């Protein structure tokens, strides 16, 4: 059911609706913590220095007019023993965000989980729900009013990377659909556990949006390409109960759509990437429109980014397309640049210049990437002008009924 929903106080989006978030542009802090296929545990919050210098990092956002971020809890550090929670890796980040006035979408699980857990067993679902409930309780005690959570990041990508091709944990092959079912169950259980503590909590379900075409004129290839393209909706469909209803899905579990989109998200079935500018490249605005039409939920471009000199052209493209989607009636809630800090690559630790800021020095200061700063400030001015031109009207959200 659709019912009025309290949103962020005092600000309004460029479409005239009450805004969900404190700023349209968001900072995405890389917090992946999976184990690679070689067994090495990644911890990007530590590797980028963000875990140590979170307060400095959040403080730098003020100059860009950014009031919102995506960040994450590291479950493997917090619950190294079953049922025992050590919040020392999280509390400094939570308190730093509060002190700096940054609204955060907290990832509860960004690919990583405790080493003693078997992800294929029912215990994984139960443990994750208890962890989510404990995190919500802590945040309530720390003064959170309406927290935002991304329960499990990219269930579709994780099910492929961890369940089909063994790229990272759990390192399986040919079990992608089984893993997706398990991640959906866990996400549903976590949502219930959080809502038991904070009924007003909001949830972003982040997954890649993709486009796949056939490289030949054979009908079978067209069917396979379209089947792959439509698979992008499976996790969201499972959450709502539209597919595999035995998992427990219901419309109440899909709140805010998080669309993750990078330059490599369009490709030829069985072939290579479709470059932007190609006649076969599908405009992002159309993909966002299709996503909203399918689910009738607010949409956040929850991850997007590019490397090195391609950062500014890509930023301009995704912002332009997001605003175009908004003009076409899509309730776009924001654009999250991800990763917001330069980081060491997952596979080999190579330096990846993707951010608006670089690596920290010994005192936590980071050199800015000035061309992106200018674009961020221009976007902030544009959004303020759009908001002033658009009449304010009532907004609606998804009622959270049990």
C-alpha positions in Angstrom: 0.0 0.0 0.0 1.1 3.6 -0.6 0.9 5.9 2.4 2.5 9.2 3.5 6.0 8.7 4.8 8.1 11.1 6.9 11.2 12.1 5.0 14.2 14.3 5.6 13.2 17.5 7.5 13.5 20.9 5.9 14.8 20.3 2.4 13.1 19.5 -0.9 14.4 17.8 -4.0 14.6 19.3 -7.5 11.4 17.5 -8.4 9.4 19.3 -5.7 9.1 16.3 -3.5 10.3 16.3 0.1 13.9 15.0 -0.2 14.9 11.7 1.3 18.5 12.8 1.6 20.5 15.8 2.8 22.1 16.3 -0.6 21.6 15.0 -4.2 25.3 14.2 -4.6 26.6 11.6 -2.2 30.0 10.3 -1.2 30.4 6.5 -1.5 33.1 5.1 0.8 34.3 1.8 -0.5 33.8 -0.8 2.3 34.1 -4.2 0.5 35.3 -6.9 2.9 35.1 -10.2 1.0 37.7 -12.9 0.8 39.2 -13.3 -2.6 39.5 -16.7 -4.3 43.1 -16.9 -2.9 41.7 -16.6 0.6 43.0 -13.0 1.2 40.5 -10.9 3.2 39.9 -7.4 1.7 39.1 -4.5 4.0 38.8 -1.4 1.8 37.7 0.9 4.7 41.0 0.1 6.3 43.1 0.1 3.0 41.9 3.6 2.0 42.5 5.0 5.4 38.8 5.9 5.8 38.3 3.7 8.9 41.1 5.7 10.7 40.3 9.1 9.3 36.5 9.0 8.9 36.0 12.3 10.8 38.5 14.1 8.5 36.8 12.5 5.4 33.3 13.6 6.5 34.6 17.1 7.3 35.8 17.5 3.7 32.3 17.0 2.4 31.1 20.4 3.6 33.1 22.3 1.1 31.4 20.4 -1.7 27.9 20.8 -0.3 27.6 17.1 0.3 25.5 16.1 3.3 25.0 12.4 2.6 27.3 9.3 2.2 27.3 5.6 1.8 29.5 3.7 4.2 29.6 0.3 5.8 29.9 -1.9 8.9 32.5 -4.6 8.7 30.5 -7.6 10.0 33.6 -9.9 10.1 35.3 -7.6 12.6 32.2 -6.9 14.7 31.1 -10.5 15.2 34.3 -12.5 15.2 32.7 -14.8 17.7 29.1 -15.9 17.3 26.7 -13.7 19.2 29.5 -11.4 20.6 29.6 -7.9 19.1 32.6 -5.7 19.3 31.6 -2.3 17.9 35.0 -0.6 18.2 35.5 -0.6 14.4 32.1 1.0 13.8 31.4 3.4 16.7 34.1 6.0 15.8 32.7 6.2 12.2 29.1 6.5 13.5 30.0 9.2 15.9 32.1 11.0 13.4 29.2 11.1 11.0 26.9 12.5 13.7 29.5 15.1 14.8 30.0 16.3 11.2 26.3 16.3 10.4 26.6 13.6 7.7 23.6 11.4 6.9 24.8 7.9 6.1 23.3 5.0 4.3 25.0 2.1 6.2 25.8 -1.1 4.3 25.3 -4.0 6.8 27.0 -6.5 4.6 29.2 -5.6 1.6 30.3 -9.0 0.5 32.1 -9.9 3.8 30.9 -12.1 6.7 32.4 -13.9 9.7 34.8 -16.7 8.9 33.0 -19.3 11.0 29.8 -18.9 9.0 28.7 -21.3 6.3 26.7 -19.0 3.9 24.7 -21.9 2.6 23.2 -22.9 5.9 20.1 -21.4 7.6 22.4 -20.1 10.4 23.7 -17.5 8.0 20.2 -15.9 7.7 19.6 -16.1 11.5 23.0 -14.6 12.4 22.7 -11.8 9.9 19.2 -10.9 11.2 20.5 -10.8 14.8 23.5 -8.7 13.7 21.2 -6.3 11.9 19.0 -6.0 14.9 21.9 -5.4 17.2 23.3 -2.7 14.9 19.9 -1.0 14.9 19.7 -1.1 18.7 23.2 0.4 18.9 22.3 3.2 16.5 19.1 3.9 18.4 21.1 4.2 21.6 23.5 6.6 19.8 20.6 8.9 18.8 19.7 7.8 15.3 16.2 8.9 14.3 15.5 7.5 10.8 18.5 5.5 9.8 19.1 4.3 6.3 20.5 0.8 5.6 21.6 -1.2 2.6 21.1 -4.7 4.0 23.1 -6.7 1.5 25.0 -4.9 -1.3 24.5 -6.1 -4.8 22.8 -9.5 -4.3 22.8 -10.1 -8.1 26.5 -9.4 -8.6 27.4 -11.3 -5.4 25.4 -14.3 -6.5 27.3 -14.3 -9.8 30.7 -13.5 -8.4 30.5 -15.8 -5.4 28.1 -18.4 -6.6 28.7 -18.9 -10.3 32.3 -18.0 -11.2 34.1 -18.3 -7.8 35.6 -14.8 -8.0 35.2 -14.3 -4.3 33.5 -15.8 -1.2 32.0 -18.3 -1.0 34.0 -19.3 -4.1 31.3 -21.6 -5.7 30.5 -22.4 -9.3 27.1 -23.1 -10.8 25.3 -22.2 -7.6 24.4 -18.5 -8.3 20.6 -18.9 -8.1 21.0 -20.8 -4.8 23.2 -18.0 -3.4 20.7 -15.3 -4.6 17.9 -17.1 -2.7 20.0 -17.2 0.5 20.9 -13.5 0.2 17.3 -12.6 -0.3 16.2 -14.6 2.7 18.9 -12.9 4.8 17.9 -9.4 3.5 14.3 -10.0 4.4 15.2 -11.3 7.9 17.4 -8.3 8.5 14.7 -5.8 7.5 12.3 -7.4 9.9 14.9 -7.4 12.7 15.7 -3.7 12.1 12.1 -2.7 11.9 11.4 -4.4 15.2 13.9 -1.9 16.8 13.3 1.2 14.6 10.0 0.9 12.6 10.8 4.1 10.7 14.1 2.8 9.3 14.5 3.0 5.5 16.2 0.5 3.2 18.0 0.8 -0.1 18.3 -2.3 -2.2 21.4 -1.8 -4.4 22.0 -3.9 -7.5 23.5 -3.2 -10.9 21.4 -2.0 -13.8 22.7 -3.5 -17.0 22.0 -3.7 -20.8 22.8 -6.8 -22.8 22.3 -7.2 -26.6 22.9 -10.0 -29.1 25.9 -9.9 -31.3 24.2 -11.9 -34.1 20.9 -12.1 -35.9 20.2 -15.6 -34.6 16.9 -15.7 -32.6 18.5 -17.9 -30.0 21.2 -15.4 -29.3 18.6 -12.6 -28.9 16.6 -14.7 -26.4 19.8 -15.4 -24.4 20.8 -11.8 -24.4 17.3 -10.7 -23.2 17.3 -13.4 -20.5 20.6 -12.1 -19.2 19.3 -8.5 -19.3 16.1 -9.4 -17.4 18.1 -11.2 -14.8 19.0 -7.8 -13.4 15.5 -7.7 -11.8 15.5 -11.1 -10.1 16.7 -10.0 -6.7 14.2 -7.1 -6.5 11.4 -9.5 -7.8 12.3 -12.0 -5.1 12.2 -9.3 -2.4 8.7 -8.3 -3.5 7.5 -11.9 -3.9 6.9 -11.6 -7.6 9.4 -14.5 -8.2 10.0 -17.4 -5.8 7.3 -16.3 -3.3 8.4 -19.2 -1.0 11.4 -17.1 0.0 9.0 -14.9 1.9 9.1 -11.8 -0.3 6.5 -9.1 -0.1 6.1 -5.6 -1.6 6.9 -4.1 1.9 10.5 -5.3 1.6 11.3 -3.1 -1.4 11.6 0.5 -0.2 14.2 2.5 -2.2 15.7 1.2 -5.4 19.5 1.5 -5.5 20.8 1.4 -9.1 24.5 0.8 -9.5 25.9 1.8 -12.9 29.4 1.8 -14.3 30.9 2.1 -17.8 31.2 -1.8 -18.0 27.4 -2.3 -17.3 26.5 -2.7 -21.0 27.9 -5.5 -23.2 27.3 -7.8 -26.1 26.1 -11.3 -25.1 29.2 -13.5 -25.5 31.2 -10.5 -26.5 32.8 -7.3 -25.3 31.7 -4.1 -23.6 29.5 -1.6 -25.5 31.3 1.7 -25.3 29.4 4.9 -24.5 28.8 6.7 -27.8 28.1 3.5 -29.7 24.7 3.2 -31.5 24.0 0.1 -29.4 24.6 2.0 -26.1 21.4 2.4 -24.2 21.0 5.8 -22.4 21.0 5.6 -18.7 17.8 7.7 -18.4 15.8 5.0 -20.2 17.2 2.3 -17.9 16.2 4.3 -14.8 12.8 4.9 -16.3 12.3 1.2 -16.9 13.4 0.4 -13.3 11.0 2.9 -11.8 8.1 1.8 -14.0 8.6 -1.8 -13.0 8.5 -1.1 -9.2 7.1 2.4 -8.6 9.7 3.2 -6.0 12.1 6.1 -5.5 15.4 5.6 -7.2 18.9 6.4 -6.1 21.9 6.0 -8.4 23.6 4.3 -5.5 27.0 3.7 -7.2 28.6 5.2 -10.2 32.2 6.1 -11.0 35.1 6.0 -13.4 38.9 6.1 -13.4 41.4 8.9 -14.0 40.7 11.3 -16.8 37.4 9.7 -17.6 36.0 10.8 -14.2 34.7 14.2 -15.3 33.1 13.1 -18.6 31.4 10.1 -16.8 30.2 12.3 -14.0 28.7 14.8 -16.4 27.0 11.9 -18.3 25.4 10.2 -15.3 24.2 13.5 -13.8 22.8 14.7 -17.1 21.0 11.3 -17.5 19.7 11.3 -13.9 18.2 14.8 -14.3 16.7 13.8 -17.6 15.1 10.8 -15.9 13.8 13.1 -13.2 12.3 15.4 -15.9 10.6 12.3 -17.3 8.9 11.5 -14.0 11.4 9.3 -12.2 11.7 10.2 -8.5 15.5 10.4 -8.5 16.8 10.8 -5.0 20.5 11.3 -5.7 23.7 10.3 -7.3 26.4 8.5 -5.3 30.0 8.7 -6.6 31.7 5.5 -5.7 34.4 5.1 -4.7 34.7 8.6 -3.4 38.3 8.0 -2.4 41.1 6.6 -4.5 41.6 2.9 -3.5 43.8 -0.1 -4.0 42.3 -2.6 -6.6 40.7 -5.7 -5.4 42.8 -8.1 -7.4 46.3 -6.7 -7.2 46.3 -3.7 -5.0 47.1 -1.3 -7.9 46.4 2.3 -7.4 42.9 3.2 -8.7 42.4 7.0 -9.1 38.6 7.1 -9.0 37.9 9.5 -6.2 37.4 13.2 -5.5 40.2 12.7 -2.9 43.4 10.7 -2.9 45.2 8.7 -0.3 45.7 10.3 3.2 49.0 11.6 4.5 50.2 10.9 8.0 47.6 13.4 9.5 44.6 12.2 7.5 44.7 15.0 4.9 43.9 14.1 1.3 44.7 15.9 -1.9 41.6 16.8 -3.9 41.0 16.0 -7.5 40.1 19.6 -8.5 38.2 18.9 -11.8 35.7 16.8 -10.0 35.4 19.3 -7.2 34.3 21.9 -9.7 31.7 19.6 -11.2 30.4 18.7 -7.7 30.0 22.4 -6.9 28.3 23.1 -10.2 25.8 20.3 -9.6 25.0 21.6 -6.1 24.2 25.1 -7.6 22.1 23.5 -10.4 20.1 21.4 -7.9 19.4 24.5 -5.7 18.2 26.4 -8.8 16.0 23.5 -9.9 14.5 23.3 -6.4 13.6 27.0 -6.4 11.9 26.7 -9.7 9.7 23.7 -8.8 6.6 24.0 -6.5 6.7 21.8 -3.4 4.2 19.0 -3.2 3.5 16.1 -0.8 5.6 13.0 -1.2 4.7 9.4 -0.6 6.6 6.4 0.5 6.0 2.7 1.1 4.1 2.0 4.3 5.9 -0.6 6.4 3.2 -2.9 7.5 3.8 -6.2 9.2 
